[in-house]
């Protein structure tokens, strides 16, 4: 259906179901209970899950299929954000034109960067993209301050009055979709459980489902096969008379446009753009997301981005006091001892936990979380790992 | 994906539907029940402490968090009460805020606007924080302030020195206790004129971002008004760690004073380079060469070590102040943590207290009531002498300290000595001052999220 075979269609349905039910799935613990700390079903984080999911899906089209490791993808996210916020500041507060402009500008920028960077491959390509991204960051941070707002970034202010909106003077414009505020929504409570249904999240979720569908189509298309050929042996491709450059450039631009879409959506959900979005750590983050989830797999990048954003937003907020509450039942000496051991891994130490998990995944599950899921699935079904089965679904680890 | 996921989802779905069936009668929309964003309805109130725990300002962030924990302890009636005893307003009783016990959540801003907003949003959306405070950079402060304005909660800025926070980016829901670039310039200029004369030629090295620009502008304006001449102003990349290539041209320019508009690691490195180049032993235009650092902090002085000796700068507060408020704060901070607080800790502690006090006086957690209570509020006993929270831009006006690096420090905390306490009149400016965004800058309307 929809041009997909049965297996892919099932995957798409699963993704749709999970995204639509996310407000419920992510809030499994009742409000006020000790475990409520681990609930992730609040609008901002859910929006980040899907937006960074889009970003990672796009990155995976380039990295997972062609094997070209771009280390500057955050630049496209940032450029998309700046384009979107200017659209909102000047023309209209409706998010759709802003997102479209974000995608277009990011695509054009990716075309320029890709045209130059793709002349080299391997580590040189990575370094070139990194250089472009850092250059964009430096430009946004200081040189282009009149356009980008420098360190402070851009926001919608009371003094902005977009052409196609009728704001009262002094009123601060809000992002909307044909009049529906991105922050509109309501809370559902079932007993102690509280679920937040948010308009912005569902809009972003629809974009992610579309982005995911498009990525399946690309993966299964002849174009996708060409991209895989680039990854497996580009030299052989040249010997058979095929020019790989147009394919890789197209993949690069598509993936840049995905990043622009994510950037535009970030602005639509939270009307602010700043240069840190383009910093090299942000580029590194999407690489981590993709590898953690499983490079070259369809669902992997989404899982990876979810895992990282969850840790960044939930784990980092556990502080010493909360630990003391958890372990209060223990005798004093033991409590302090346990807390001394656990504390470095949570709160500000969440990077450490992320690093350990990443190492564990890369060493034991080269196919990322997806491979972990497959192994568990096989275990549950009581089947022994079938080497053929393995080959069909698992990607080669990132080169 | 495998089949098991499907059944798991099925399970989840079934249980969700079953749950919905059981709980159907209790469905209500929470937004209609509250009068304003995150109205505290139970017997506790949650504050959000959003500080950098990782990144370049993690030291400041850690100290801020210590101060907040101390403030919460004092608000809930624990400890020795600290500055609550010296505060001129007596609304706080030590029984929480309006009888509600103060709880808090913490987050990591990473000194990035995006991360700071994400963590502030999670405090507002998930934890129900009614006030957000903290931060150690102006970019973050401006971003989070705008977010709080949108969401309808109060923002009490932490360490942010750029003019913009209460200048062109001021917001009705945002308040700043810390001083700013303009005040630094205005306070430093007369002291510099006294010490170094009025016919100096200054060379500026400025960190290439917003805070650097506003500081350079403020110091230039104030020193030029005294008769100094600005020879050149060079921007340095924020990520620069070796400033030798920027220092070398200084001597050829004919300048006899170097102004380092740098903060944190930048300042530590540029000052160290300048001293290593022997700038301070040079004679130019028949005068000793001098270096000035507009914004000082103890943590920076520690990083620069020996090199800060005798160098002038300004600071918001210093633990060696001898007024009752400062002494009480240093004592209770020292008792709890074993070392004196930094200026970041001080401003954060004061902000938390001021917020709590404003709620008590207003008799409500409603942001608009709090804004009203804070606007034009005059207080004393918080370490800076008589202070005014100006209604027009939500900036605190108080005396500014001009300090210099101590020649003979007695301990690792005793690095700065107070040269002069510049009276508040000298650093006061009009709310529509050109450096503050001019007449265009407005607070807008307060927003309670209803």
Boltz contact constraints between the chains, C-beta under 6 A:
constraints:
  - contact:
      token1: [A, 11]
      token2: [B, 1]
      max_distance: 6.0
  - contact:
      token1: [A, 14]
      token2: [B, 1]
      max_distance: 6.0
  - contact:
      token1: [A, 24]
      token2: [B, 16]
      max_distance: 6.0
  - contact:
      token1: [A, 42]
      token2: [B, 125]
      max_distance: 6.0
  - contact:
      token1: [A, 42]
      token2: [B, 126]
      max_distance: 6.0
  - contact:
      token1: [A, 43]
      token2: [B, 125]
      max_distance: 6.0
  - contact:
      token1: [A, 44]
      token2: [B, 121]
      max_distance: 6.0
  - contact:
      token1: [A, 44]
      token2: [B, 122]
      max_distance: 6.0
  - contact:
      token1: [A, 44]
      token2: [B, 125]
      max_distance: 6.0
  - contact:
      token1: [A, 142]
      token2: [B, 208]
      max_distance: 6.0
  - contact:
      token1: [A, 142]
      token2: [B, 209]
      max_distance: 6.0
  - contact:
      token1: [A, 150]
      token2: [B, 209]
      max_distance: 6.0
  - contact:
      token1: [A, 150]
      token2: [B, 210]
      max_distance: 6.0
  - contact:
      token1: [A, 151]
      token2: [B, 139]
      max_distance: 6.0
  - contact:
      token1: [A, 151]
      token2: [B, 209]
      max_distance: 6.0
  - contact:
      token1: [A, 151]
      token2: [B, 210]
      max_distance: 6.0
  - contact:
      token1: [A, 152]
      token2: [B, 139]
      max_distance: 6.0
  - contact:
      token1: [A, 152]
      token2: [B, 142]
      max_distance: 6.0
  - contact:
      token1: [A, 152]
      token2: [B, 210]
      max_distance: 6.0
  - contact:
      token1: [A, 153]
      token2: [B, 113]
      max_distance: 6.0
  - contact:
      token1: [A, 155]
      token2: [B, 146]
      max_distance: 6.0
  - contact:
      token1: [A, 158]
      token2: [B, 444]
      max_distance: 6.0
  - contact:
      token1: [A, 170]
      token2: [B, 444]
      max_distance: 6.0
  - contact:
      token1: [A, 186]
      token2: [B, 29]
      max_distance: 6.0
  - contact:
      token1: [A, 187]
      token2: [B, 30]
      max_distance: 6.0
  - contact:
      token1: [A, 190]
      token2: [B, 19]
      max_distance: 6.0
  - contact:
      token1: [A, 190]
      token2: [B, 23]
      max_distance: 6.0
  - contact:
      token1: [A, 191]
      token2: [B, 23]
      max_distance: 6.0
  - contact:
      token1: [A, 272]
      token2: [B, 143]
      max_distance: 6.0
  - contact:
      token1: [A, 274]
      token2: [B, 113]
      max_distance: 6.0
  - contact:
      token1: [A, 276]
      token2: [B, 112]
      max_distance: 6.0
  - contact:
      token1: [A, 276]
      token2: [B, 113]
      max_distance: 6.0
  - contact:
      token1: [A, 276]
      token2: [B, 114]
      max_distance: 6.0
  - contact:
      token1: [A, 277]
      token2: [B, 114]
      max_distance: 6.0
  - contact:
      token1: [A, 313]
      token2: [B, 122]
      max_distance: 6.0
  - contact:
      token1: [A, 316]
      token2: [B, 108]
      max_distance: 6.0
  - contact:
      token1: [A, 317]
      token2: [B, 107]
      max_distance: 6.0
  - contact:
      token1: [A, 319]
      token2: [B, 106]
      max_distance: 6.0
  - contact:
      token1: [A, 348]
      token2: [B, 53]
      max_distance: 6.0
  - contact:
      token1: [A, 348]
      token2: [B, 54]
      max_distance: 6.0
  - contact:
      token1: [A, 348]
      token2: [B, 108]
      max_distance: 6.0
  - contact:
      token1: [A, 377]
      token2: [B, 2]
      max_distance: 6.0
  - contact:
      token1: [A, 377]
      token2: [B, 4]
      max_distance: 6.0
  - contact:
      token1: [A, 380]
      token2: [B, 4]
      max_distance: 6.0
